[in-house]
Amino acid sequence: MAAAEDDRLEVLPILPSLSLSETRSFYSEFLGFDATVFEDHNYLILRRDAFGSPIELHFWLTNRRDLCEQSAVYIRGGSIDRLHEEFRQKELLHLSPILPRPWGMTEFYIHDPHGNLLKFGRVSDEAPLERDDFKRKHN
């Protein structure tokens, strides 16, 4: 192992997938995951560079849609505005607007084809809306 990696910790989500080939296709075509690190009949590891920061997601095969629909990952960093624009240009179907949230984060969301929720966020440079104002403005 390289010395630089010895002390570095990473947290990597493991999300359920109803079809690893569909997952690979969606994350590659629409979300820019251009590296398949590992793939076999029941496990998949995908990676992409996001403006100098690697994002790696792991997937395991299941036949239970409810597990996918109850799973999520939060991807946090300063480059989410550029990611949102990249995804918007691809006309991604389940892409939410990027908005300042009442909890002090600017966020957007994507649901993958199987229901996994990907939440992208950064510390907001805008004053957060009060919860009631946020609900009125965005519902």
DRENMARZA-793413 format. One record per residue (C-alpha): x, y, z. Coordinates in steps of 0.05 Angstrom, whole numbers, plus 32768, in hexadecimal, padded with zeros to 4 digits. Each point is the difference from the previous one (the first is absolute). Last residue first. Example, Ala and Ser with C-alpha at 12.3 -4.5 7.8 and 13.67 -1.06 7.14 Angstrom:
<pts>
81117FEB808F 7FE57FBB800D 
</pts>
This chain:
<pts>
7C9681C47FC5 803F80287FF9 7FEF80488015 7FCB7FEF8034 802A7FC8801F 803F802B8002 7FDB803A8020 7FE67FD18037 80467FE3800C 802280448002 802A800A7FC3 804A7FF78006 802C803C7FF3 80297FF17FC3 80487FE78001 7FE57FBB800F 802D7FC9801A 80007FCC7FC9 7FD17FC97FEB 7FF07FC67FD2 7FCB7FCD8013 7FFE7FC07FD9 7FC07FD9800D 7FFC7FB77FEB 7FBE7FF27FDC 80137FCB7FCD 8008802F7FC5 802C8030802A 7FDF80388027 802580427FFE 800180388032 801A80478006 801C8026803B 80178043801D 80097FF6804A 7FEF802C803B 7FC87FD5801F 7FC880297FDE 80197FE87FBB 8020802A7FCA 7FEA7FE37FBD 801B7FD87FC5 7FC47FEA7FD8 7FEF7FB68001 801B7FCE7FCD 7FD37FC37FF3 7FFF80027FB3 804980137FF2 800180317FC6 804B7FF37FF4 800B804B8006 7FDF7FFE8045 80327FCA8017 803C802B7FEF 7FDF803E801E 7FF27FDA8040 80477FE68002 801B80477FF8 7FD48018803A 80167FC38028 804980147FFE 800580188048 7FF67FBD8020 7FCF7FCE801D 7FE57FC07FE3 7FC87FE5802B 7FEA7FB87FF1 7FBA7FE28003 7FDA7FC08009 7FB67FF5800E 7FEA7FFB7FB7 80397FCF7FF3 7FEB7FD38039 7FB780037FEA 80147FE97FBA 80147FBC801C 80227FD27FCD 80458011801A 804580097FE1 803580278025 801A80457FED 803E80278013 800A804A7FF2 804180267FF8 8005804B7FF7 8046801B7FF4 800E804A800A 802680297FCC 7FC5801C7FDB 7FD37FC5800E 80297FC37FEB 7FD87FC17FF7 7FFC7FBC8020 7FD47FC27FFC 80037FC08029 7FCF7FC77FF0 7FEB7FC18025 7FD27FC57FF2 80157FDF7FBF 804580207FFE 801980477FF7 803B8027801A 802080447FF5 7FD180147FC8 801A80457FEE 7FD880347FD9 7FCC80148035 7FE8803D7FD9 7FBB8006801F 7FD37FF77FC2 80237FCB7FD5 802C7FDF8034 7FD18001803B 7FC67FEA7FD5 80257FC97FDA 80227FE3803F 7FBD7FFF8025 7FDD7FDE7FC6 80387FCC7FFD 7FFE7FF6804C 7FB57FF37FFE 7FD28009803D 803780278024 800C800B804A 803180368017 80437FF88024 801980448014 804A800F8006 801C8025803C 804980117FF8 803980048032 804680187FEF 80397FEC802D 801F7FC97FD6 7FEA801E7FBD 803980327FFA 80337FC98011 7FEA7FD77FC4 7FE67FBA8010 
</pts>
